[in-house]
Each structure stands twice: as C-alpha cells, then as structure tokens.
C-alpha cells in the first residue's frame, strides 16, 4: 500500500533584506534537500515576504515509518544546515 507524507516548514530569515536574496537561499536549500533526501519540494507560503518562507515537502513510500523517518530527517537537516531559523514544522501522513 502506498503511503504519502507531507512536511510543512516555516522559516524566519533574519539578515535577509530582499526577495532576490531570500529566493537564492530558499532555492539552494530546496535543491540540496531534493537531491539528498529524494523528496518533492517547493516554496508554498510567504512568497512575498523577504524575511520568511513557507516550504512544503512530500515523500512517498510503502511504510508509514519509512516516510515519516525521511521527513523527520529533512526537518533535522533544515534545523542544522539552514541559514534561517525553523520556527515551526508539521509532519502529516496522508494515505
């Protein structure tokens, strides 16, 4: 049976002073995560704010534990290797 998991992350980006600078940071982070964890990723919220970002990630697998573990690893990676501050995150298993 297919399992789908979603991770929503809200970031604060202190020290960022333009949308161009923000998009460079977010784009690089999303690309690193896509390749490292094999998840779908996009900026999904706070698109017009230069000092924050809402990111969404999705993973598919055949076991809930595997999908949840992958998304937790993404959240941990963001917490330790991101130029921003992770303010909040939520993991949800859909199917």
N, CA, C and O atoms as a CHARMM CRD file, in Angstrom:
* protein
*
  380
    1    1 UNK  N      0.83200  -1.17900   0.00000 PROA 1      0.00000
    2    1 UNK  CA     0.00000   0.00000   0.00000 PROA 1      0.00000
    3    1 UNK  C      0.88300   1.25200   0.00000 PROA 1      0.00000
    4    1 UNK  O      1.88400   1.31100   0.71500 PROA 1      0.00000
    5    2 UNK  N      0.51400   2.23600  -0.79300 PROA 2      0.00000
    6    2 UNK  CA     1.29300   3.47700  -0.89600 PROA 2      0.00000
    7    2 UNK  C      0.98400   4.39700   0.27900 PROA 2      0.00000
    8    2 UNK  O     -0.17200   4.57400   0.66500 PROA 2      0.00000
    9    3 UNK  N      2.04800   4.98100   0.84100 PROA 3      0.00000
   10    3 UNK  CA     1.93700   5.96000   1.92600 PROA 3      0.00000
   11    3 UNK  C      2.51400   7.27800   1.43800 PROA 3      0.00000
   12    3 UNK  O      3.56700   7.30800   0.80200 PROA 3      0.00000
   13    4 UNK  N      1.81700   8.36600   1.74100 PROA 4      0.00000
   14    4 UNK  CA     2.25300   9.70200   1.33800 PROA 4      0.00000
   15    4 UNK  C      2.38700  10.55300   2.59000 PROA 4      0.00000
   16    4 UNK  O      1.48200  10.59600   3.42400 PROA 4      0.00000
   17    5 UNK  N      3.51800  11.22500   2.71500 PROA 5      0.00000
   18    5 UNK  CA     3.74400  12.10500   3.84400 PROA 5      0.00000
   19    5 UNK  C      4.05500  13.50800   3.38600 PROA 5      0.00000
   20    5 UNK  O      4.66000  13.71700   2.33500 PROA 5      0.00000
   21    6 UNK  N      3.63200  14.47100   4.19000 PROA 6      0.00000
   22    6 UNK  CA     3.84100  15.88200   3.88000 PROA 6      0.00000
   23    6 UNK  C      4.51700  16.55200   5.06800 PROA 6      0.00000
   24    6 UNK  O      4.15100  16.31600   6.22000 PROA 6      0.00000
   25    7 UNK  N      5.49300  17.37700   4.78000 PROA 7      0.00000
   26    7 UNK  CA     6.18200  18.17800   5.78700 PROA 7      0.00000
   27    7 UNK  C      6.00700  19.64500   5.41700 PROA 7      0.00000
   28    7 UNK  O      6.34000  20.05500   4.30500 PROA 7      0.00000
   29    8 UNK  N      5.48600  20.42900   6.34700 PROA 8      0.00000
   30    8 UNK  CA     5.38300  21.87400   6.16000 PROA 8      0.00000
   31    8 UNK  C      6.34600  22.53700   7.13200 PROA 8      0.00000
   32    8 UNK  O      6.36500  22.21200   8.31900 PROA 8      0.00000
   33    9 UNK  N      7.14400  23.46700   6.62200 PROA 9      0.00000
   34    9 UNK  CA     8.15700  24.13900   7.42800 PROA 9      0.00000
   35    9 UNK  C      7.98500  25.64800   7.28500 PROA 9      0.00000
   36    9 UNK  O      7.78800  26.16200   6.18400 PROA 9      0.00000
   37   10 UNK  N      8.06200  26.34400   8.40900 PROA 10     0.00000
   38   10 UNK  CA     8.04400  27.80800   8.37600 PROA 10     0.00000
   39   10 UNK  C      9.40500  28.30900   8.85000 PROA 10     0.00000
   40   10 UNK  O      9.86500  27.96500   9.93900 PROA 10     0.00000
   41   11 UNK  N     10.03200  29.12000   8.02100 PROA 11     0.00000
   42   11 UNK  CA    11.36200  29.65700   8.32000 PROA 11     0.00000
   43   11 UNK  C     11.31600  31.16300   8.52700 PROA 11     0.00000
   44   11 UNK  O     10.54600  31.87000   7.87800 PROA 11     0.00000
   45   12 UNK  N     12.14100  31.63400   9.43100 PROA 12     0.00000
   46   12 UNK  CA    12.43700  33.05800   9.53900 PROA 12     0.00000
   47   12 UNK  C     13.84000  33.23400   8.97600 PROA 12     0.00000
   48   12 UNK  O     14.71700  32.40400   9.21200 PROA 12     0.00000
   49   13 UNK  N     14.04800  34.30900   8.23700 PROA 13     0.00000
   50   13 UNK  CA    15.33800  34.55600   7.59000 PROA 13     0.00000
   51   13 UNK  C     15.89900  35.89200   8.04200 PROA 13     0.00000
   52   13 UNK  O     15.85200  36.86700   7.29100 PROA 13     0.00000
   53   14 UNK  N     16.43500  35.95500   9.26900 PROA 14     0.00000
   54   14 UNK  CA    16.98800  37.21700   9.76000 PROA 14     0.00000
   55   14 UNK  C     18.21900  37.60800   8.94000 PROA 14     0.00000
   56   14 UNK  O     19.01400  36.75500   8.54400 PROA 14     0.00000
   57   15 UNK  N     18.35800  38.86700   8.70200 PROA 15     0.00000
   58   15 UNK  CA    19.50700  39.34800   7.94300 PROA 15     0.00000
   59   15 UNK  C     19.29100  39.36600   6.44700 PROA 15     0.00000
   60   15 UNK  O     20.15500  39.82800   5.70200 PROA 15     0.00000
   61   16 UNK  N     18.15500  38.87300   5.99500 PROA 16     0.00000
   62   16 UNK  CA    17.83300  38.90500   4.56700 PROA 16     0.00000
   63   16 UNK  C     17.04600  40.18400   4.30100 PROA 16     0.00000
   64   16 UNK  O     16.09300  40.49100   5.01700 PROA 16     0.00000
   65   17 UNK  N     17.44500  40.92800   3.27300 PROA 17     0.00000
   66   17 UNK  CA    16.85100  42.24600   3.05100 PROA 17     0.00000
   67   17 UNK  C     16.21800  42.43100   1.68800 PROA 17     0.00000
   68   17 UNK  O     15.87500  43.55200   1.31100 PROA 17     0.00000
   69   18 UNK  N     16.05500  41.33600   0.93500 PROA 18     0.00000
   70   18 UNK  CA    15.39400  41.46100  -0.36800 PROA 18     0.00000
   71   18 UNK  C     14.82400  40.10600  -0.78300 PROA 18     0.00000
   72   18 UNK  O     15.26800  39.05100  -0.33000 PROA 18     0.00000
   73   19 UNK  N     13.82800  40.17700  -1.65900 PROA 19     0.00000
   74   19 UNK  CA    13.26100  38.93400  -2.18600 PROA 19     0.00000
   75   19 UNK  C     14.29000  38.15700  -3.00300 PROA 19     0.00000
   76   19 UNK  O     14.29200  36.92600  -2.99700 PROA 19     0.00000
   77   20 UNK  N     15.16000  38.87700  -3.70300 PROA 20     0.00000
   78   20 UNK  CA    16.19500  38.21800  -4.50800 PROA 20     0.00000
   79   20 UNK  C     17.13400  37.41000  -3.61100 PROA 20     0.00000
   80   20 UNK  O     17.46700  36.26800  -3.92700 PROA 20     0.00000
   81   21 UNK  N     17.54900  37.98900  -2.51900 PROA 21     0.00000
   82   21 UNK  CA    18.43800  37.30300  -1.57800 PROA 21     0.00000
   83   21 UNK  C     17.72000  36.08900  -0.96200 PROA 21     0.00000
   84   21 UNK  O     18.29800  35.00900  -0.84300 PROA 21     0.00000
   85   22 UNK  N     16.45100  36.28700  -0.57400 PROA 22     0.00000
   86   22 UNK  CA    15.65800  35.19400   0.00000 PROA 22     0.00000
   87   22 UNK  C     15.52600  34.04600  -0.98200 PROA 22     0.00000
   88   22 UNK  O     15.74300  32.88900  -0.62300 PROA 22     0.00000
   89   23 UNK  N     15.17300  34.36000  -2.21200 PROA 23     0.00000
   90   23 UNK  CA    14.95700  33.30200  -3.20900 PROA 23     0.00000
   91   23 UNK  C     16.22900  32.51900  -3.49100 PROA 23     0.00000
   92   23 UNK  O     16.17000  31.31800  -3.75300 PROA 23     0.00000
   93   24 UNK  N     17.37500  33.17900  -3.44300 PROA 24     0.00000
   94   24 UNK  CA    18.64300  32.46500  -3.60800 PROA 24     0.00000
   95   24 UNK  C     18.87200  31.45800  -2.49300 PROA 24     0.00000
   96   24 UNK  O     19.30600  30.33400  -2.74600 PROA 24     0.00000
   97   25 UNK  N     18.58100  31.85800  -1.25600 PROA 25     0.00000
   98   25 UNK  CA    18.74100  30.96600  -0.10700 PROA 25     0.00000
   99   25 UNK  C     17.76100  29.80000  -0.19600 PROA 25     0.00000
  100   25 UNK  O     18.14500  28.64200  -0.03400 PROA 25     0.00000
  101   26 UNK  N     16.49400  30.11400  -0.45400 PROA 26     0.00000
  102   26 UNK  CA    15.45100  29.08800  -0.49000 PROA 26     0.00000
  103   26 UNK  C     15.68000  28.11900  -1.64200 PROA 26     0.00000
  104   26 UNK  O     15.54600  26.90800  -1.47000 PROA 26     0.00000
  105   27 UNK  N     16.02000  28.64100  -2.80700 PROA 27     0.00000
  106   27 UNK  CA    16.25000  27.78300  -3.96900 PROA 27     0.00000
  107   27 UNK  C     17.39500  26.79600  -3.70800 PROA 27     0.00000
  108   27 UNK  O     17.27800  25.61100  -4.02000 PROA 27     0.00000
  109   28 UNK  N     18.49000  27.28200  -3.13900 PROA 28     0.00000
  110   28 UNK  CA    19.61800  26.40400  -2.82700 PROA 28     0.00000
  111   28 UNK  C     19.25600  25.33800  -1.81100 PROA 28     0.00000
  112   28 UNK  O     19.63600  24.17700  -1.96400 PROA 28     0.00000
  113   29 UNK  N     18.51600  25.72600  -0.76500 PROA 29     0.00000
  114   29 UNK  CA    18.09900  24.77400   0.26100 PROA 29     0.00000
  115   29 UNK  C     17.19300  23.69600  -0.32800 PROA 29     0.00000
  116   29 UNK  O     17.37700  22.50900  -0.05700 PROA 29     0.00000
  117   30 UNK  N     16.21900  24.10800  -1.13100 PROA 30     0.00000
  118   30 UNK  CA    15.29600  23.15100  -1.74200 PROA 30     0.00000
  119   30 UNK  C     16.04100  22.17100  -2.64400 PROA 30     0.00000
  120   30 UNK  O     15.76500  20.97100  -2.60500 PROA 30     0.00000
  121   31 UNK  N     16.96400  22.65200  -3.44200 PROA 31     0.00000
  122   31 UNK  CA    17.71400  21.76300  -4.33800 PROA 31     0.00000
  123   31 UNK  C     18.55200  20.75200  -3.55700 PROA 31     0.00000
  124   31 UNK  O     18.58600  19.57200  -3.90900 PROA 31     0.00000
  125   32 UNK  N     19.22600  21.20600  -2.50000 PROA 32     0.00000
  126   32 UNK  CA    20.02800  20.28500  -1.68200 PROA 32     0.00000
  127   32 UNK  C     19.14900  19.20300  -1.06600 PROA 32     0.00000
  128   32 UNK  O     19.51600  18.02800  -1.05700 PROA 32     0.00000
  129   33 UNK  N     17.99500  19.59900  -0.55300 PROA 33     0.00000
  130   33 UNK  CA    17.10400  18.64100   0.08900 PROA 33     0.00000
  131   33 UNK  C     16.52600  17.66400  -0.92700 PROA 33     0.00000
  132   33 UNK  O     16.44800  16.46600  -0.65400 PROA 33     0.00000
  133   34 UNK  N     16.11900  18.15700  -2.09600 PROA 34     0.00000
  134   34 UNK  CA    15.57600  17.26600  -3.13500 PROA 34     0.00000
  135   34 UNK  C     16.54800  16.14900  -3.47200 PROA 34     0.00000
  136   34 UNK  O     16.16800  14.98100  -3.54800 PROA 34     0.00000
  137   35 UNK  N     17.80000  16.51700  -3.67100 PROA 35     0.00000
  138   35 UNK  CA    18.79400  15.52700  -4.08800 PROA 35     0.00000
  139   35 UNK  C     19.23100  14.62200  -2.93900 PROA 35     0.00000
  140   35 UNK  O     19.45600  13.42700  -3.13600 PROA 35     0.00000
  141   36 UNK  N     19.34900  15.17900  -1.76200 PROA 36     0.00000
  142   36 UNK  CA    19.84400  14.39800  -0.63300 PROA 36     0.00000
  143   36 UNK  C     18.80500  13.41000  -0.09200 PROA 36     0.00000
  144   36 UNK  O     19.15300  12.29200   0.28900 PROA 36     0.00000
  145   37 UNK  N     17.53500  13.81700  -0.05700 PROA 37     0.00000
  146   37 UNK  CA    16.50500  13.00500   0.58300 PROA 37     0.00000
  147   37 UNK  C     15.47000  12.43700  -0.39100 PROA 37     0.00000
  148   37 UNK  O     14.57000  11.70900   0.02800 PROA 37     0.00000
  149   38 UNK  N     15.58200  12.75600  -1.67300 PROA 38     0.00000
  150   38 UNK  CA    14.66900  12.26400  -2.69900 PROA 38     0.00000
  151   38 UNK  C     13.20600  12.53600  -2.33500 PROA 38     0.00000
  152   38 UNK  O     12.38300  11.62200  -2.27500 PROA 38     0.00000
  153   39 UNK  N     12.91000  13.80400  -2.09500 PROA 39     0.00000
  154   39 UNK  CA    11.55400  14.25000  -1.80500 PROA 39     0.00000
  155   39 UNK  C     11.17400  15.34000  -2.80000 PROA 39     0.00000
  156   39 UNK  O     12.04300  15.97500  -3.39700 PROA 39     0.00000
  157   40 UNK  N      9.88400  15.55100  -2.97200 PROA 40     0.00000
  158   40 UNK  CA     9.40400  16.69500  -3.73900 PROA 40     0.00000
  159   40 UNK  C      9.43500  17.90400  -2.80800 PROA 40     0.00000
  160   40 UNK  O      9.18300  17.77200  -1.61000 PROA 40     0.00000
  161   41 UNK  N      9.74300  19.07700  -3.35000 PROA 41     0.00000
  162   41 UNK  CA     9.88700  20.26000  -2.50400 PROA 41     0.00000
  163   41 UNK  C      9.51600  21.52200  -3.26800 PROA 41     0.00000
  164   41 UNK  O      9.74200  21.62600  -4.47300 PROA 41     0.00000
  165   42 UNK  N      8.93500  22.49000  -2.53600 PROA 42     0.00000
  166   42 UNK  CA     8.58300  23.77100  -3.14300 PROA 42     0.00000
  167   42 UNK  C      8.40100  24.82000  -2.05800 PROA 42     0.00000
  168   42 UNK  O      8.09700  24.49800  -0.91000 PROA 42     0.00000
  169   43 UNK  N      8.59000  26.07500  -2.43500 PROA 43     0.00000
  170   43 UNK  CA     8.21300  27.18400  -1.56600 PROA 43     0.00000
  171   43 UNK  C      6.71200  27.36900  -1.75600 PROA 43     0.00000
  172   43 UNK  O      6.25300  27.58700  -2.87700 PROA 43     0.00000
  173   44 UNK  N      5.94400  27.28500  -0.67000 PROA 44     0.00000
  174   44 UNK  CA     4.48800  27.25600  -0.79800 PROA 44     0.00000
  175   44 UNK  C      3.76800  28.37200  -0.04300 PROA 44     0.00000
  176   44 UNK  O      2.55900  28.53200  -0.20800 PROA 44     0.00000
  177   45 UNK  N      4.46400  29.13500   0.76500 PROA 45     0.00000
  178   45 UNK  CA     3.81400  30.16500   1.57000 PROA 45     0.00000
  179   45 UNK  C      4.79500  31.30600   1.81300 PROA 45     0.00000
  180   45 UNK  O      6.00800  31.13100   1.69800 PROA 45     0.00000
  181   46 UNK  N      4.26300  32.46200   2.14700 PROA 46     0.00000
  182   46 UNK  CA     5.05500  33.65500   2.43800 PROA 46     0.00000
  183   46 UNK  C      5.92600  34.05700   1.24600 PROA 46     0.00000
  184   46 UNK  O      7.06700  34.48600   1.41600 PROA 46     0.00000
  185   47 UNK  N      5.38100  33.91500   0.05800 PROA 47     0.00000
  186   47 UNK  CA     6.14800  34.16500  -1.16500 PROA 47     0.00000
  187   47 UNK  C      6.59100  35.62200  -1.31100 PROA 47     0.00000
  188   47 UNK  O      7.63600  35.88700  -1.90400 PROA 47     0.00000
  189   48 UNK  N      5.82600  36.55300  -0.78800 PROA 48     0.00000
  190   48 UNK  CA     6.15800  37.96600  -0.92800 PROA 48     0.00000
  191   48 UNK  C      6.88900  38.54900   0.27500 PROA 48     0.00000
  192   48 UNK  O      7.21300  39.73600   0.28500 PROA 48     0.00000
  193   49 UNK  N      7.14700  37.74200   1.27400 PROA 49     0.00000
  194   49 UNK  CA     7.91900  38.20300   2.44300 PROA 49     0.00000
  195   49 UNK  C      9.39000  37.91800   2.20800 PROA 49     0.00000
  196   49 UNK  O      9.74900  36.80800   1.81400 PROA 49     0.00000
  197   50 UNK  N     10.22900  38.88400   2.43900 PROA 50     0.00000
  198   50 UNK  CA    11.67100  38.66900   2.24800 PROA 50     0.00000
  199   50 UNK  C     12.32700  38.10000   3.49200 PROA 50     0.00000
  200   50 UNK  O     13.44500  37.59100   3.40600 PROA 50     0.00000
  201   51 UNK  N     11.67300  38.16500   4.64800 PROA 51     0.00000
  202   51 UNK  CA    12.29500  37.70600   5.89000 PROA 51     0.00000
  203   51 UNK  C     11.70300  36.39700   6.41600 PROA 51     0.00000
  204   51 UNK  O     11.91000  36.03800   7.57500 PROA 51     0.00000
  205   52 UNK  N     10.96100  35.68100   5.55100 PROA 52     0.00000
  206   52 UNK  CA    10.38600  34.40800   5.96700 PROA 52     0.00000
  207   52 UNK  C     10.03600  33.56300   4.76000 PROA 52     0.00000
  208   52 UNK  O      9.95300  34.06200   3.63800 PROA 52     0.00000
  209   53 UNK  N      9.83100  32.27700   5.00100 PROA 53     0.00000
  210   53 UNK  CA     9.47000  31.36700   3.91100 PROA 53     0.00000
  211   53 UNK  C      8.66000  30.21000   4.46000 PROA 53     0.00000
  212   53 UNK  O      8.88200  29.74800   5.57900 PROA 53     0.00000
  213   54 UNK  N      7.72200  29.75200   3.65700 PROA 54     0.00000
  214   54 UNK  CA     6.96200  28.54300   3.96900 PROA 54     0.00000
  215   54 UNK  C      7.31700  27.49100   2.92600 PROA 54     0.00000
  216   54 UNK  O      7.10500  27.70200   1.73200 PROA 54     0.00000
  217   55 UNK  N      7.85100  26.37100   3.36700 PROA 55     0.00000
  218   55 UNK  CA     8.29700  25.32400   2.45700 PROA 55     0.00000
  219   55 UNK  C      7.44700  24.07400   2.64400 PROA 55     0.00000
  220   55 UNK  O      6.99500  23.77400   3.74900 PROA 55     0.00000
  221   56 UNK  N      7.23700  23.35600   1.55200 PROA 56     0.00000
  222   56 UNK  CA     6.49700  22.10600   1.60500 PROA 56     0.00000
  223   56 UNK  C      7.30400  20.98500   0.98700 PROA 56     0.00000
  224   56 UNK  O      7.97100  21.17400  -0.03000 PROA 56     0.00000
  225   57 UNK  N      7.24100  19.81300   1.60800 PROA 57     0.00000
  226   57 UNK  CA     7.96400  18.63700   1.14000 PROA 57     0.00000
  227   57 UNK  C      7.01200  17.44900   1.14100 PROA 57     0.00000
  228   57 UNK  O      6.13800  17.35200   2.00100 PROA 57     0.00000
  229   58 UNK  N      7.17800  16.55000   0.18700 PROA 58     0.00000
  230   58 UNK  CA     6.35000  15.35200   0.12500 PROA 58     0.00000
  231   58 UNK  C      7.23000  14.14400  -0.14900 PROA 58     0.00000
  232   58 UNK  O      8.19000  14.21200  -0.91600 PROA 58     0.00000
  233   59 UNK  N      6.87800  13.03200   0.50100 PROA 59     0.00000
  234   59 UNK  CA     7.60700  11.77500   0.31700 PROA 59     0.00000
  235   59 UNK  C      6.58900  10.64900   0.15400 PROA 59     0.00000
  236   59 UNK  O      5.50600  10.67700   0.73700 PROA 59     0.00000
  237   60 UNK  N      6.96400   9.66500  -0.64900 PROA 60     0.00000
  238   60 UNK  CA     6.11000   8.51900  -0.90900 PROA 60     0.00000
  239   60 UNK  C      6.89100   7.25100  -0.58000 PROA 60     0.00000
  240   60 UNK  O      8.08300   7.15100  -0.87100 PROA 60     0.00000
  241   61 UNK  N      6.21000   6.28800   0.02900 PROA 61     0.00000
  242   61 UNK  CA     6.83600   5.01200   0.34100 PROA 61     0.00000
  243   61 UNK  C      5.77400   3.96600   0.61400 PROA 61     0.00000
  244   61 UNK  O      4.57800   4.23200   0.49700 PROA 61     0.00000
  245   62 UNK  N      6.21900   2.77700   0.97700 PROA 62     0.00000
  246   62 UNK  CA     5.24600   1.71500   1.23200 PROA 62     0.00000
  247   62 UNK  C      4.98100   1.48200   2.71500 PROA 62     0.00000
  248   62 UNK  O      4.12000   0.67700   3.06900 PROA 62     0.00000
  249   63 UNK  N      5.71700   2.18400   3.59100 PROA 63     0.00000
  250   63 UNK  CA     5.51200   2.05300   5.03200 PROA 63     0.00000
  251   63 UNK  C      5.48500   3.43000   5.67800 PROA 63     0.00000
  252   63 UNK  O      6.28100   4.30300   5.33100 PROA 63     0.00000
  253   64 UNK  N      4.57700   3.61800   6.60600 PROA 64     0.00000
  254   64 UNK  CA     4.43800   4.89300   7.31100 PROA 64     0.00000
  255   64 UNK  C      5.75100   5.27000   7.99900 PROA 64     0.00000
  256   64 UNK  O      6.17500   6.42300   7.92700 PROA 64     0.00000
  257   65 UNK  N      6.38800   4.32200   8.65600 PROA 65     0.00000
  258   65 UNK  CA     7.61900   4.59600   9.40600 PROA 65     0.00000
  259   65 UNK  C      8.73400   5.11400   8.49600 PROA 65     0.00000
  260   65 UNK  O      9.49200   6.00200   8.88600 PROA 65     0.00000
  261   66 UNK  N      8.83200   4.56800   7.30100 PROA 66     0.00000
  262   66 UNK  CA     9.86900   4.98800   6.35300 PROA 66     0.00000
  263   66 UNK  C      9.61700   6.42000   5.88500 PROA 66     0.00000
  264   66 UNK  O     10.53400   7.24000   5.84700 PROA 66     0.00000
  265   67 UNK  N      8.37700   6.70800   5.53200 PROA 67     0.00000
  266   67 UNK  CA     8.01700   8.05000   5.06100 PROA 67     0.00000
  267   67 UNK  C      8.21600   9.07000   6.17700 PROA 67     0.00000
  268   67 UNK  O      8.79700  10.13200   5.95800 PROA 67     0.00000
  269   68 UNK  N      7.73400   8.74500   7.36300 PROA 68     0.00000
  270   68 UNK  CA     7.86900   9.66500   8.49700 PROA 68     0.00000
  271   68 UNK  C      9.33400   9.89800   8.84700 PROA 68     0.00000
  272   68 UNK  O      9.72500  11.02700   9.14500 PROA 68     0.00000
  273   69 UNK  N     10.13800   8.85900   8.81500 PROA 69     0.00000
  274   69 UNK  CA    11.56400   8.98500   9.10600 PROA 69     0.00000
  275   69 UNK  C     12.26000   9.89600   8.09500 PROA 69     0.00000
  276   69 UNK  O     13.08500  10.72800   8.47300 PROA 69     0.00000
  277   70 UNK  N     11.93200   9.74200   6.82300 PROA 70     0.00000
  278   70 UNK  CA    12.54700  10.57300   5.79100 PROA 70     0.00000
  279   70 UNK  C     12.20600  12.04600   6.01100 PROA 70     0.00000
  280   70 UNK  O     13.07500  12.91000   5.90000 PROA 70     0.00000
  281   71 UNK  N     10.94600  12.32700   6.32300 PROA 71     0.00000
  282   71 UNK  CA    10.53600  13.71800   6.53200 PROA 71     0.00000
  283   71 UNK  C     11.14000  14.29000   7.81400 PROA 71     0.00000
  284   71 UNK  O     11.46800  15.47500   7.85800 PROA 71     0.00000
  285   72 UNK  N     11.29300  13.47500   8.85300 PROA 72     0.00000
  286   72 UNK  CA    11.96500  13.93300  10.07700 PROA 72     0.00000
  287   72 UNK  C     13.42600  14.27300   9.79900 PROA 72     0.00000
  288   72 UNK  O     13.96200  15.23000  10.35700 PROA 72     0.00000
  289   73 UNK  N     14.06600  13.49000   8.93600 PROA 73     0.00000
  290   73 UNK  CA    15.45300  13.77600   8.55700 PROA 73     0.00000
  291   73 UNK  C     15.54800  15.08700   7.80100 PROA 73     0.00000
  292   73 UNK  O     16.50600  15.83800   7.98100 PROA 73     0.00000
  293   74 UNK  N     14.56000  15.37400   6.95300 PROA 74     0.00000
  294   74 UNK  CA    14.53000  16.66100   6.24900 PROA 74     0.00000
  295   74 UNK  C     14.42000  17.80000   7.26300 PROA 74     0.00000
  296   74 UNK  O     15.14800  18.78800   7.17000 PROA 74     0.00000
  297   75 UNK  N     13.51100  17.66500   8.23100 PROA 75     0.00000
  298   75 UNK  CA    13.33500  18.69900   9.25200 PROA 75     0.00000
  299   75 UNK  C     14.61700  18.89800  10.06100 PROA 75     0.00000
  300   75 UNK  O     14.99900  20.03300  10.34300 PROA 75     0.00000
  301   76 UNK  N     15.27400  17.81700  10.43100 PROA 76     0.00000
  302   76 UNK  CA    16.53700  17.91500  11.18400 PROA 76     0.00000
  303   76 UNK  C     17.61600  18.59100  10.36100 PROA 76     0.00000
  304   76 UNK  O     18.38400  19.39700  10.88600 PROA 76     0.00000
  305   77 UNK  N     17.68200  18.27400   9.07800 PROA 77     0.00000
  306   77 UNK  CA    18.66200  18.89300   8.18600 PROA 77     0.00000
  307   77 UNK  C     18.42600  20.39400   8.10700 PROA 77     0.00000
  308   77 UNK  O     19.37600  21.17300   8.18100 PROA 77     0.00000
  309   78 UNK  N     17.18100  20.80600   7.95800 PROA 78     0.00000
  310   78 UNK  CA    16.86400  22.23800   7.88600 PROA 78     0.00000
  311   78 UNK  C     17.26200  22.92300   9.18400 PROA 78     0.00000
  312   78 UNK  O     17.81200  24.02400   9.16700 PROA 78     0.00000
  313   79 UNK  N     16.98700  22.27700  10.30300 PROA 79     0.00000
  314   79 UNK  CA    17.29500  22.86000  11.60700 PROA 79     0.00000
  315   79 UNK  C     18.79500  23.08100  11.80300 PROA 79     0.00000
  316   79 UNK  O     19.20000  24.05000  12.44500 PROA 79     0.00000
  317   80 UNK  N     19.61900  22.18900  11.25500 PROA 80     0.00000
  318   80 UNK  CA    21.06100  22.28400  11.48900 PROA 80     0.00000
  319   80 UNK  C     21.83800  22.91500  10.33900 PROA 80     0.00000
  320   80 UNK  O     22.93300  23.43200  10.56500 PROA 80     0.00000
  321   81 UNK  N     21.31000  22.89300   9.10700 PROA 81     0.00000
  322   81 UNK  CA    22.10500  23.30800   7.94900 PROA 81     0.00000
  323   81 UNK  C     21.45200  24.42000   7.12800 PROA 81     0.00000
  324   81 UNK  O     21.72100  24.55500   5.93400 PROA 81     0.00000
  325   82 UNK  N     20.61100  25.20200   7.75900 PROA 82     0.00000
  326   82 UNK  CA    19.90700  26.25600   7.02700 PROA 82     0.00000
  327   82 UNK  C     20.37600  27.61400   7.53200 PROA 82     0.00000
  328   82 UNK  O     20.69700  27.77700   8.70900 PROA 82     0.00000
  329   83 UNK  N     20.41000  28.58200   6.62600 PROA 83     0.00000
  330   83 UNK  CA    20.78900  29.94100   7.00900 PROA 83     0.00000
  331   83 UNK  C     19.69500  30.62800   7.81300 PROA 83     0.00000
  332   83 UNK  O     19.93600  31.66200   8.43700 PROA 83     0.00000
  333   84 UNK  N     18.49700  30.06000   7.80100 PROA 84     0.00000
  334   84 UNK  CA    17.37800  30.62700   8.53300 PROA 84     0.00000
  335   84 UNK  C     17.11600  29.88200   9.82500 PROA 84     0.00000
  336   84 UNK  O     17.85900  28.97900  10.21000 PROA 84     0.00000
  337   85 UNK  N     16.04400  30.28300  10.48200 PROA 85     0.00000
  338   85 UNK  CA    15.62800  29.66900  11.73900 PROA 85     0.00000
  339   85 UNK  C     14.29400  28.97600  11.49700 PROA 85     0.00000
  340   85 UNK  O     13.34000  29.60000  11.03500 PROA 85     0.00000
  341   86 UNK  N     14.23000  27.68700  11.80800 PROA 86     0.00000
  342   86 UNK  CA    12.97900  26.95900  11.65300 PROA 86     0.00000
  343   86 UNK  C     12.08200  27.31700  12.83500 PROA 86     0.00000
  344   86 UNK  O     12.36300  26.94900  13.97500 PROA 86     0.00000
  345   87 UNK  N     11.00900  28.03200  12.55100 PROA 87     0.00000
  346   87 UNK  CA    10.08900  28.49700  13.57900 PROA 87     0.00000
  347   87 UNK  C      9.07700  27.41700  13.93500 PROA 87     0.00000
  348   87 UNK  O      8.70700  27.25700  15.09800 PROA 87     0.00000
  349   88 UNK  N      8.63200  26.67500  12.92000 PROA 88     0.00000
  350   88 UNK  CA     7.60300  25.67600  13.13500 PROA 88     0.00000
  351   88 UNK  C      7.66900  24.65200  12.01800 PROA 88     0.00000
  352   88 UNK  O      8.11000  24.95500  10.90900 PROA 88     0.00000
  353   89 UNK  N      7.22200  23.42100  12.32200 PROA 89     0.00000
  354   89 UNK  CA     7.09100  22.41100  11.27100 PROA 89     0.00000
  355   89 UNK  C      6.00100  21.42900  11.66700 PROA 89     0.00000
  356   89 UNK  O      5.65800  21.28100  12.84000 PROA 89     0.00000
  357   90 UNK  N      5.47200  20.76500  10.65400 PROA 90     0.00000
  358   90 UNK  CA     4.39900  19.79200  10.87000 PROA 90     0.00000
  359   90 UNK  C      4.55000  18.67000   9.86300 PROA 90     0.00000
  360   90 UNK  O      4.71500  18.91100   8.66700 PROA 90     0.00000
  361   91 UNK  N      4.49300  17.43700  10.35800 PROA 91     0.00000
  362   91 UNK  CA     4.52000  16.25000   9.50900 PROA 91     0.00000
  363   91 UNK  C      3.13600  15.61600   9.54800 PROA 91     0.00000
  364   91 UNK  O      2.54700  15.43900  10.61400 PROA 91     0.00000
  365   92 UNK  N      2.62900  15.27800   8.36600 PROA 92     0.00000
  366   92 UNK  CA     1.33100  14.62500   8.28100 PROA 92     0.00000
  367   92 UNK  C      1.42200  13.45900   7.28600 PROA 92     0.00000
  368   92 UNK  O      1.94700  13.61000   6.18200 PROA 92     0.00000
  369   93 UNK  N      0.91300  12.32100   7.68900 PROA 93     0.00000
  370   93 UNK  CA     0.82800  11.17700   6.79600 PROA 93     0.00000
  371   93 UNK  C     -0.59600  11.17500   6.23400 PROA 93     0.00000
  372   93 UNK  O     -1.57200  11.10600   6.98100 PROA 93     0.00000
  373   94 UNK  N     -0.69400  11.25200   4.91000 PROA 94     0.00000
  374   94 UNK  CA    -1.99600  11.41200   4.26500 PROA 94     0.00000
  375   94 UNK  C     -2.64400  10.07000   3.94700 PROA 94     0.00000
  376   94 UNK  O     -3.83000   9.87700   4.21400 PROA 94     0.00000
  377   95 UNK  N     -1.89700   9.16400   3.39200 PROA 95     0.00000
  378   95 UNK  CA    -2.51000   7.88900   2.97900 PROA 95     0.00000
  379   95 UNK  C     -1.69300   6.71700   3.49200 PROA 95     0.00000
  380   95 UNK  O     -2.04700   5.56400   3.24800 PROA 95     0.00000
